[in-house]
């Protein structure tokens, strides 16, 4: 008798622990983006940005399902120059280039269909989910299944049609993960769609609803194949409706993605998946905010040419420059307050550690420190690496401060908080990040091991109430300090 590793159960509504937005910061950065979006609508730069995102979504959504394999370098080339068979050299994928391109263009068409679906103000329906599956799998004719003897066989894929047989996967340990039985699929999908409509009426935040809809769809697994692609398309539909971006899971994030889904399966805890959605969207938003600066420059030049009023154009530039300077100083002031909160927290933590380690006072020295004019250049490399992982550009040359808790001894370590400008040009966002730096007894400033201790940076903007900003920062700071001290403790 086969062992069941996960037993199917009927669809459930939002768990209580997922009812609130996962990260208020996403709403803050999202609102800032919406204020800038009016400057970008209809621009070539926004069209190209969205096109590149669409190409990345179209490629990665099939890579993580094993529909095809495409080398990373060729993936970036296709994202940059467009999806064309001529750009895919022999050996860089596991299928004929022409076949891969057909599937990728199906994915692109399905994503474009989501935008049309939203612009037509259509409501999600059972029939649209089936239509979406047909679009995504238009060029996929077969699926690999198992015959009654347990042999792998290739059979014709029914596109847009519910499964007729169970599609429960076997784990490496021989156990079975149960999905919804075929006879219950239609009723479960209808229930899912009804609950989704109720969530929209209730104002469930987009990252929470995207994660819920994605996971509940995968629990049902209604099609013979292509369920993961449809699930990510449904999550993208929720996000695009909220003027956000498609839900993209990069192949490097596949392990964390599967783990988040397994936690939701096992414990009905959607929070890891919600955090993944929020983190991905925040990275896309920060990248998108960089666009508005370029467009403003182009519009300024166009206005100058159109009006042929060089004097007026100069006044506009000066006014914009003055506004930018004022905003920069205002956000710098806000950030300095947060740095002081950080220093206070580190001093408190230092005192607590000294009390707890009093019997080992000869072995460890605990200090707090913050950057000054001679040390402001420290940690530029680490900040750049962290920002790359979080998918934004850190400009530590424009503005950068740091604060740290230093534990000298064996083992030693530095818990470092950095504050810096986000983006090459100032667009109204500073960021805070945190990492732990393992140290030996030496006092050189080169690190041995640098470990990020938070999954996401902390965005600082002017369009958030200061009291709310401070409250969010304290929560983030408490979490980061606890994680950093734990990192040091685990090294003992």
C-alpha positions as CSV (number, residue, x, y, z in Angstrom):
1,X,0.0,0.0,0.0
2,X,1.4,3.4,-1.0
3,X,2.3,5.9,1.7
4,X,0.6,9.3,1.3
5,X,3.0,12.2,2.0
6,X,0.3,14.8,1.5
7,X,-3.4,14.0,1.5
8,X,-5.8,16.1,-0.5
9,X,-8.5,18.1,1.2
10,X,-11.2,20.4,-0.1
11,X,-10.3,24.0,-0.8
12,X,-10.1,26.4,2.2
13,X,-10.4,30.2,2.5
14,X,-7.6,32.5,3.6
15,X,-5.9,31.3,6.8
16,X,-6.1,33.8,9.6
17,X,-2.3,34.3,9.7
18,X,-2.4,35.6,6.1
19,X,-5.4,38.0,6.3
20,X,-3.2,41.1,6.7
21,X,-0.7,42.5,4.1
22,X,2.6,40.8,4.5
23,X,4.7,43.9,4.1
24,X,3.5,47.5,4.4
25,X,6.6,48.5,2.5
26,X,5.3,47.1,-0.7
27,X,2.3,49.4,-0.5
28,X,4.5,52.4,0.2
29,X,6.8,51.7,-2.8
30,X,3.8,50.8,-4.9
31,X,2.0,54.1,-4.1
32,X,5.2,56.0,-5.0
33,X,5.3,54.1,-8.3
34,X,1.7,55.0,-9.1
35,X,2.4,58.7,-8.7
36,X,5.3,58.3,-11.2
37,X,3.4,56.2,-13.6
38,X,1.5,59.1,-15.1
39,X,4.9,60.4,-16.4
40,X,5.6,57.1,-18.1
41,X,2.3,56.0,-19.7
42,X,2.7,55.7,-23.5
43,X,6.5,56.1,-23.3
44,X,8.9,53.9,-25.3
45,X,11.0,53.3,-22.2
46,X,8.0,51.9,-20.2
47,X,7.0,49.7,-23.2
48,X,10.5,48.3,-23.4
49,X,10.7,47.7,-19.6
50,X,7.4,45.8,-19.7
51,X,8.5,43.9,-22.8
52,X,11.7,42.7,-21.1
53,X,9.7,41.7,-18.0
54,X,7.3,39.8,-20.3
55,X,10.1,38.0,-22.0
56,X,11.7,37.0,-18.7
57,X,8.3,35.7,-17.4
58,X,7.7,33.8,-20.6
59,X,11.1,32.1,-20.4
60,X,11.4,31.4,-16.7
61,X,7.8,30.1,-16.2
62,X,8.7,27.1,-18.5
63,X,12.3,26.6,-17.2
64,X,11.3,25.9,-13.7
65,X,8.7,23.4,-14.9
66,X,11.2,21.5,-17.0
67,X,9.3,22.2,-20.2
68,X,12.6,23.2,-21.8
69,X,16.2,24.1,-20.7
70,X,17.8,27.3,-21.9
71,X,21.3,28.4,-20.8
72,X,21.4,31.5,-18.6
73,X,23.5,33.5,-21.0
74,X,21.1,32.8,-23.9
75,X,18.1,33.7,-21.6
76,X,19.6,37.1,-21.0
77,X,20.2,37.6,-24.7
78,X,16.6,36.7,-25.5
79,X,15.3,39.1,-22.8
80,X,17.5,41.9,-24.2
81,X,17.0,41.4,-27.9
82,X,13.7,39.5,-28.3
83,X,12.6,35.9,-28.6
84,X,14.0,34.7,-31.9
85,X,15.2,31.2,-32.9
86,X,18.3,32.7,-34.6
87,X,19.5,33.8,-31.2
88,X,19.5,30.3,-29.7
89,X,22.7,28.5,-30.7
90,X,22.8,24.7,-31.0
91,X,23.3,23.0,-27.7
92,X,22.1,25.9,-25.5
93,X,18.7,24.2,-25.1
94,X,17.4,20.7,-24.9
95,X,14.8,21.0,-27.7
96,X,14.9,22.3,-31.2
97,X,15.2,26.1,-31.1
98,X,12.1,26.6,-33.3
99,X,10.0,24.4,-30.9
100,X,11.2,26.4,-27.9
101,X,10.4,29.7,-29.5
102,X,6.8,28.5,-30.3
103,X,6.3,27.7,-26.7
104,X,7.8,30.9,-25.5
105,X,5.6,32.9,-27.8
106,X,2.6,31.0,-26.5
107,X,3.6,32.2,-23.0
108,X,4.0,35.7,-24.3
109,X,0.5,35.6,-25.9
110,X,-1.0,34.3,-22.7
111,X,0.6,37.2,-20.7
112,X,-0.6,39.8,-23.2
113,X,-4.1,38.1,-22.9
114,X,-4.0,39.0,-19.1
115,X,-3.5,42.7,-19.9
116,X,-6.4,42.5,-22.4
117,X,-8.5,40.6,-19.9
118,X,-8.0,43.4,-17.3
119,X,-8.5,46.3,-19.8
120,X,-11.8,44.6,-20.8
121,X,-12.8,44.6,-17.1
122,X,-13.6,40.9,-17.2
123,X,-14.1,38.9,-14.0
124,X,-12.1,35.7,-13.5
125,X,-14.2,32.7,-14.4
126,X,-13.9,28.9,-14.8
127,X,-14.0,29.2,-18.6
128,X,-11.2,31.8,-18.6
129,X,-8.9,29.5,-16.6
130,X,-9.5,26.8,-19.2
131,X,-8.9,29.4,-22.0
132,X,-5.6,30.4,-20.2
133,X,-4.4,26.8,-20.2
134,X,-5.1,26.5,-23.9
135,X,-3.1,29.6,-24.6
136,X,-0.1,28.6,-22.5
137,X,0.0,25.1,-24.0
138,X,-1.0,25.9,-27.6
139,X,2.3,24.4,-29.0
140,X,2.6,21.6,-26.5
141,X,0.9,18.5,-27.9
142,X,1.9,15.7,-25.5
143,X,2.5,15.1,-21.8
144,X,4.4,12.4,-20.1
145,X,2.3,10.2,-17.8
146,X,2.3,6.7,-16.3
147,X,0.5,3.6,-17.6
148,X,-1.2,1.1,-15.3
149,X,2.1,-0.8,-14.9
150,X,3.9,2.3,-13.7
151,X,5.8,2.9,-17.0
152,X,6.4,6.4,-18.3
153,X,4.4,7.0,-21.5
154,X,3.8,10.0,-23.7
155,X,0.2,10.8,-24.5
156,X,-1.8,13.6,-26.1
157,X,-2.3,16.7,-24.0
158,X,-5.9,17.8,-23.6
159,X,-5.7,21.5,-23.7
160,X,-8.2,23.5,-21.7
161,X,-9.8,20.2,-20.5
162,X,-9.8,19.0,-16.9
163,X,-7.8,15.9,-16.1
164,X,-9.6,12.5,-16.4
165,X,-7.2,10.5,-14.3
166,X,-5.4,11.3,-11.0
167,X,-2.1,13.2,-11.5
168,X,-0.6,12.6,-8.1
169,X,3.3,12.8,-8.2
170,X,5.5,10.2,-6.6
171,X,8.2,11.5,-4.2
172,X,11.8,10.2,-4.2
173,X,11.0,8.3,-1.0
174,X,8.2,6.4,-2.8
175,X,5.3,8.3,-1.2
176,X,2.5,10.0,-3.1
177,X,1.4,13.7,-3.0
178,X,-2.4,13.8,-3.6
179,X,-4.0,16.5,-5.7
180,X,-7.8,17.0,-6.1
181,X,-9.5,13.9,-7.6
182,X,-10.8,14.4,-11.1
183,X,-14.4,14.1,-10.1
184,X,-14.1,17.1,-7.8
185,X,-12.1,19.4,-10.0
186,X,-14.9,21.5,-11.5
187,X,-16.6,22.2,-8.2
188,X,-13.3,23.1,-6.5
189,X,-12.4,25.5,-9.3
190,X,-15.9,27.1,-9.0
191,X,-15.4,27.5,-5.3
192,X,-11.9,29.0,-5.8
193,X,-13.2,31.5,-8.3
194,X,-16.1,32.5,-6.0
195,X,-13.8,33.0,-3.0
196,X,-11.5,35.1,-5.2
197,X,-14.3,37.4,-6.1
198,X,-15.2,37.8,-2.4
199,X,-11.6,38.6,-1.6
200,X,-11.6,41.4,-4.2
201,X,-14.7,42.8,-2.6
202,X,-13.1,42.6,0.8
203,X,-10.0,44.4,-0.3
204,X,-7.5,41.6,0.3
205,X,-4.0,43.0,-0.6
206,X,-2.7,41.9,-4.0
207,X,0.4,40.0,-2.7
208,X,-1.8,38.0,-0.3
209,X,-4.5,37.3,-2.9
210,X,-1.9,36.4,-5.5
211,X,-0.3,33.8,-3.2
212,X,-3.6,32.4,-2.1
213,X,-5.0,32.0,-5.6
214,X,-1.7,30.5,-6.8
215,X,-1.5,27.9,-4.0
216,X,-5.1,26.9,-4.0
217,X,-4.9,26.3,-7.8
218,X,-1.9,24.1,-7.4
219,X,-3.7,22.2,-4.7
220,X,-6.4,21.3,-7.2
221,X,-3.9,20.7,-10.1
222,X,-6.9,20.5,-12.5
223,X,-4.9,19.9,-15.8
224,X,-2.8,17.0,-17.0
225,X,0.2,19.4,-17.4
226,X,0.9,23.1,-17.3
227,X,-0.6,23.7,-13.8
228,X,2.4,25.6,-12.5
229,X,2.4,28.0,-15.5
230,X,-1.4,28.6,-15.1
231,X,-0.9,29.2,-11.3
232,X,1.8,31.9,-12.0
233,X,-0.4,33.4,-14.7
234,X,-3.3,33.7,-12.2
235,X,-1.0,35.3,-9.6
236,X,0.2,37.7,-12.3
237,X,-3.4,38.5,-13.1
238,X,-4.0,39.7,-9.5
239,X,-0.9,41.8,-9.5
240,X,-1.4,43.3,-12.9
241,X,-4.9,44.3,-11.9
242,X,-3.3,46.2,-9.0
243,X,-1.0,48.0,-11.4
244,X,2.0,45.9,-10.3
245,X,4.0,43.5,-12.4
246,X,3.9,39.8,-13.5
247,X,4.9,37.2,-10.9
248,X,8.3,35.9,-12.0
249,X,10.1,33.0,-10.3
250,X,13.7,32.9,-11.5
251,X,15.3,29.5,-11.9
252,X,17.7,30.4,-9.0
253,X,14.7,30.8,-6.7
254,X,13.1,27.5,-7.6
255,X,14.2,25.8,-4.3
256,X,12.8,28.6,-2.1
257,X,9.6,28.7,-4.2
258,X,9.0,24.9,-3.9
259,X,9.7,25.1,-0.2
260,X,7.1,28.0,0.3
261,X,4.5,25.9,-1.5
262,X,5.3,22.8,0.6
263,X,4.9,24.9,3.8
264,X,1.5,26.0,2.5
265,X,0.6,22.4,1.8
266,X,1.7,21.1,5.1
267,X,0.7,23.8,7.5
268,X,-1.7,26.0,5.5
269,X,0.8,28.8,6.1
270,X,0.9,31.1,3.1
271,X,3.3,33.6,4.7
272,X,6.5,32.3,3.0
273,X,4.8,32.4,-0.4
274,X,3.3,35.8,0.3
275,X,6.8,37.2,1.3
276,X,8.2,35.8,-1.9
277,X,5.5,37.6,-4.0
278,X,6.1,40.8,-2.1
279,X,9.9,40.6,-2.4
280,X,9.7,40.0,-6.2
281,X,7.2,42.9,-6.7
282,X,9.3,45.3,-4.6
283,X,12.4,44.5,-6.8
284,X,10.3,45.2,-9.9
285,X,9.0,48.4,-8.5
286,X,12.4,49.8,-7.6
287,X,13.7,49.0,-11.1
288,X,10.6,50.7,-12.6
289,X,11.1,53.8,-10.5
290,X,14.4,54.3,-12.3
291,X,12.5,54.8,-15.5
292,X,10.7,58.0,-14.5
293,X,13.9,59.9,-14.3
294,X,14.8,59.1,-17.9
295,X,11.4,60.0,-19.1
296,X,11.3,63.3,-17.2
297,X,14.6,64.3,-18.9
298,X,13.2,63.4,-22.4
299,X,9.9,65.3,-21.7
300,X,11.9,68.3,-20.6
301,X,14.0,68.4,-23.8
302,X,10.8,68.0,-25.9
303,X,9.1,70.8,-24.1
304,X,12.1,73.0,-24.6
305,X,12.2,72.3,-28.4
306,X,8.5,72.7,-28.8
307,X,8.2,76.0,-27.0
308,X,11.7,77.3,-28.1
309,X,11.9,79.1,-24.8
310,X,15.3,78.3,-23.5
311,X,14.8,80.7,-20.6
312,X,11.6,79.0,-19.5
313,X,13.2,75.6,-19.9
314,X,16.0,76.7,-17.6
315,X,13.6,77.9,-15.0
316,X,11.8,74.5,-15.2
317,X,15.1,72.7,-14.7
318,X,16.0,74.9,-11.7
319,X,12.6,74.3,-10.2
320,X,12.9,70.6,-10.6
321,X,16.4,70.7,-9.3
322,X,15.3,72.7,-6.2
323,X,12.4,70.2,-5.6
324,X,14.8,67.3,-6.0
325,X,17.3,68.9,-3.5
326,X,14.5,69.6,-1.0
327,X,13.3,66.0,-1.3
328,X,16.8,64.7,-0.9
329,X,17.4,66.7,2.2
330,X,14.0,65.7,3.6
331,X,14.6,62.0,3.1
332,X,18.2,62.4,4.4
333,X,16.7,63.9,7.6
334,X,14.2,61.0,7.9
335,X,17.0,58.4,7.4
336,X,19.2,60.1,10.0
337,X,16.4,59.6,12.5
338,X,16.3,55.9,11.6
339,X,20.0,55.6,12.0
340,X,19.8,57.0,15.5
341,X,17.0,54.5,16.3
342,X,19.4,51.8,14.9
343,X,22.3,53.0,17.1
344,X,20.1,53.0,20.2
345,X,19.0,49.5,19.5
346,X,22.5,48.3,18.9
347,X,23.6,50.0,22.2
348,X,20.8,48.2,24.1
349,X,21.8,44.9,22.5
350,X,25.5,45.5,23.4
351,X,24.6,46.0,27.0
352,X,22.4,42.9,27.1
353,X,25.2,40.8,25.6
354,X,27.8,42.2,28.1
355,X,25.5,41.2,30.9
356,X,24.9,37.7,29.6
357,X,28.6,37.2,28.8
358,X,30.0,38.8,31.9
359,X,31.8,35.6,33.0
360,X,33.5,35.5,29.6
361,X,34.4,39.2,29.6
362,X,38.1,38.4,29.1
363,X,37.3,36.6,25.9
364,X,34.9,39.0,24.2
365,X,34.8,42.7,23.6
366,X,31.5,44.2,22.5
367,X,31.3,47.7,21.0
368,X,28.9,49.8,18.8
369,X,30.2,52.0,16.1
370,X,28.8,54.3,13.3
371,X,30.4,55.7,10.2
372,X,32.3,58.9,10.1
373,X,34.1,60.9,7.4
374,X,37.1,58.5,7.5
375,X,35.1,55.3,7.4
376,X,32.2,56.2,5.2
377,X,33.6,54.1,2.3
378,X,33.5,50.9,4.2
379,X,31.1,48.2,3.1
380,X,30.4,49.6,-0.4
381,X,31.2,46.2,-1.9
382,X,28.9,44.3,0.5
383,X,26.1,46.7,-0.1
384,X,26.3,46.3,-3.8
385,X,26.2,42.5,-3.5
386,X,23.2,42.7,-1.2
387,X,21.4,45.1,-3.5
388,X,22.0,42.9,-6.5
389,X,20.3,40.0,-4.7
390,X,17.4,42.2,-3.8
391,X,17.2,43.5,-7.5
392,X,17.8,47.1,-7.1
393,X,20.8,49.4,-7.6
394,X,22.5,50.8,-4.5
395,X,24.3,54.2,-4.9
396,X,26.6,54.4,-2.0
397,X,28.6,57.2,-3.6
398,X,25.6,59.6,-3.6
399,X,24.8,58.9,0.1
400,X,25.9,56.2,2.5
401,X,26.0,55.7,6.3
402,X,26.4,52.6,8.4
403,X,26.1,51.4,12.0
404,X,27.4,48.2,13.5
405,X,27.6,46.0,16.6
406,X,31.1,44.6,16.8
407,X,31.9,41.5,18.8
408,X,35.7,40.9,19.1
409,X,36.8,37.4,20.1
410,X,36.8,33.9,18.8
411,X,34.4,33.7,17.1
412,X,34.0,37.4,16.4
413,X,31.6,39.2,14.1
414,X,30.1,42.4,12.9
415,X,26.3,43.0,12.7
416,X,26.2,45.8,10.1
417,X,23.3,48.1,9.1
418,X,23.8,50.3,6.0
419,X,21.7,53.2,4.7
420,X,22.1,54.4,1.1
421,X,20.4,55.9,-1.9
422,X,18.5,53.5,-4.2
423,X,19.1,54.0,-7.9
424,X,21.8,55.7,-9.8
425,X,19.8,58.9,-9.9
426,X,17.7,60.1,-6.9
427,X,14.1,59.1,-7.3
428,X,12.8,59.5,-3.8
429,X,13.9,56.2,-2.2
430,X,16.7,55.4,0.3
431,X,17.2,51.9,1.4
432,X,18.5,50.1,4.6
433,X,20.0,46.6,4.5
434,X,21.6,44.4,7.1
435,X,24.2,41.7,7.1
436,X,26.4,39.7,9.4
437,X,30.2,39.6,8.8
438,X,32.1,36.7,10.4
439,X,35.5,37.8,11.8
440,X,38.6,36.3,13.3
441,X,40.8,37.9,15.9
442,X,42.4,40.1,13.3
443,X,41.3,43.7,13.0
444,X,41.6,44.2,9.2
445,X,38.5,45.5,7.5
446,X,38.3,42.7,4.9
447,X,35.5,40.2,5.7
448,X,35.8,36.4,5.8
449,X,32.1,35.6,5.4
450,X,29.3,38.0,4.6
451,X,25.8,36.7,5.4
452,X,22.5,38.6,4.6
453,X,20.3,38.5,7.7
454,X,17.1,39.8,6.2
455,X,15.3,38.7,3.0
456,X,14.5,42.3,1.9
457,X,15.8,45.8,2.3
458,X,13.8,48.5,4.1
459,X,12.6,51.3,1.8
460,X,12.5,54.9,3.0
461,X,10.3,57.4,1.2
462,X,8.6,60.7,1.8
463,X,5.1,59.5,1.0
464,X,4.6,57.7,4.3
465,X,3.5,59.1,7.6
466,X,6.6,59.4,9.8
467,X,5.0,57.6,12.8
468,X,4.1,54.7,10.5
469,X,7.6,54.7,9.0
470,X,9.2,54.5,12.5
471,X,6.9,51.7,13.6
472,X,7.7,49.7,10.5
473,X,11.5,50.3,10.9
474,X,11.5,49.2,14.5
475,X,9.8,45.9,13.6
476,X,12.3,45.4,10.8
477,X,15.2,46.4,13.1
478,X,14.2,44.1,15.9
479,X,14.0,41.2,13.4
480,X,17.3,42.0,11.9
481,X,19.2,42.4,15.2
482,X,17.7,39.1,16.6
483,X,18.8,37.3,13.4
484,X,22.3,38.8,13.5
485,X,22.9,37.8,17.1
486,X,21.6,34.3,16.3
487,X,24.0,34.1,13.4
488,X,26.9,34.9,15.8
489,X,25.6,32.5,18.4
490,X,25.4,29.7,15.9
491,X,29.1,30.2,15.0
492,X,30.2,29.4,18.6
